[in-house]
Amino acid sequence: MAIHADDMLVDKQDQVEKIEDFCQEDEVIRAVIDLKGMGSGFVGITDKRIIFYDKSLVTERKAMVSIPYSRISAVGSEDDKGFLIRSGRFVTNKLTISGLGFDDRTFEFRGGDKAHQAHQIIMEYIL
């Protein structure tokens, strides 16, 4: 079973259980964050990769998708207000992950604070 970080960020416990099913035994779950929008799913951030539940409304397919940190080359936050950071907080609630071998993925979180926390954890592993 996966290991939970002492400071693990969790929005919904049932989402943690779904992420656990896809983790390796020694993998540490750092965060499981609900995404904004109907049918948008959630994202799990571990010490090895980003795992997200992809529910496509167009094709009605559902899949757990993993992106290892070794494949990520950039993490961007949308600048929708003219400044990325205001008073120490992200203005935007969107992060885009770019890398080798996959199309850019944009995650829309339920608030700038969640996007900022996700950004900080991801950056720990790709820098």
C-alpha positions in Angstrom: 0.0 0.0 0.0 1.1 3.5 -0.7 2.5 5.7 2.1 0.7 8.9 3.1 2.9 12.0 3.7 2.4 13.5 7.1 1.3 16.8 5.5 -0.8 15.1 2.7 -3.3 17.6 1.2 -6.6 15.9 0.6 -9.9 17.2 -0.7 -12.0 13.9 -0.8 -11.1 10.6 0.9 -12.6 8.4 -1.8 -10.3 10.0 -4.3 -7.3 9.1 -2.1 -8.5 5.4 -2.2 -8.6 5.5 -6.0 -5.1 6.9 -6.2 -3.8 4.3 -3.7 -4.9 1.5 -6.1 -2.5 2.8 -8.7 0.5 3.5 -6.5 3.5 1.3 -5.9 4.1 0.0 -2.4 6.8 2.5 -1.5 5.2 5.5 -3.3 4.4 8.5 -1.1 1.2 10.3 -1.7 1.7 14.1 -1.2 -1.7 15.4 -2.3 -5.0 14.4 -3.9 -6.8 17.4 -5.1 -10.3 17.7 -6.6 -10.5 19.6 -9.9 -13.0 22.2 -10.9 -15.9 21.5 -13.3 -18.4 18.8 -13.8 -16.7 15.5 -14.6 -13.2 17.0 -14.3 -11.9 14.4 -11.9 -9.0 14.9 -9.6 -5.2 14.8 -9.5 -2.8 12.9 -7.2 0.7 14.1 -6.6 3.2 11.5 -5.3 7.0 11.5 -4.8 7.3 9.7 -8.2 4.7 11.1 -10.5 1.4 12.9 -11.2 -1.6 10.7 -11.4 -4.9 12.1 -12.6 -8.4 10.8 -13.3 -9.3 11.7 -16.8 -13.0 11.7 -17.6 -13.6 12.7 -21.1 -17.1 14.0 -21.6 -16.8 13.8 -25.4 -15.9 10.1 -25.6 -17.3 9.0 -22.2 -14.0 7.2 -21.5 -12.4 7.2 -18.1 -8.8 6.5 -17.3 -6.1 6.9 -14.7 -3.1 8.6 -16.3 0.4 8.8 -14.9 3.1 11.3 -15.8 6.5 10.6 -14.2 8.5 13.6 -13.2 11.3 12.6 -15.5 9.0 13.4 -18.4 7.9 16.8 -17.2 9.8 19.7 -18.7 7.7 22.7 -17.6 4.9 23.7 -15.2 3.1 26.8 -16.1 0.4 28.9 -14.4 -2.0 31.0 -16.4 -1.6 34.7 -15.9 -5.2 35.9 -16.1 -4.9 39.0 -13.9 -1.6 40.5 -15.1 0.5 39.3 -12.2 1.2 35.7 -11.3 1.5 36.2 -7.6 -0.3 38.7 -5.5 0.2 38.9 -1.8 2.0 35.5 -1.8 -0.9 33.7 -3.5 -1.5 32.5 -7.0 -4.1 34.6 -8.8 -4.9 31.7 -11.2 -6.4 28.3 -10.4 -4.9 26.7 -13.5 -1.6 24.8 -14.0 -0.4 23.4 -17.2 2.1 20.5 -17.3 4.3 20.1 -20.4 6.8 17.4 -21.3 8.1 14.7 -23.4 5.8 12.2 -24.9 2.4 13.7 -23.9 0.2 16.6 -24.8 0.1 19.5 -22.5 -2.3 18.9 -19.6 -4.1 21.8 -17.9 -5.6 21.2 -14.5 -8.2 23.7 -13.1 -8.2 23.6 -9.3 -10.9 24.9 -7.0 -9.0 28.0 -6.1 -5.6 29.6 -6.5 -4.4 28.3 -3.1 -4.8 24.7 -4.3 -3.0 25.5 -7.6 -0.2 27.1 -5.6 0.2 24.1 -3.3 0.2 21.7 -6.2 2.8 23.8 -8.0 5.1 23.9 -4.9 5.0 20.1 -4.5 5.6 19.4 -8.2 8.5 21.8 -8.3 10.2 19.9 -5.4 10.5 16.9 -7.7 11.4 18.4 -11.0 14.0 21.0 -9.9 
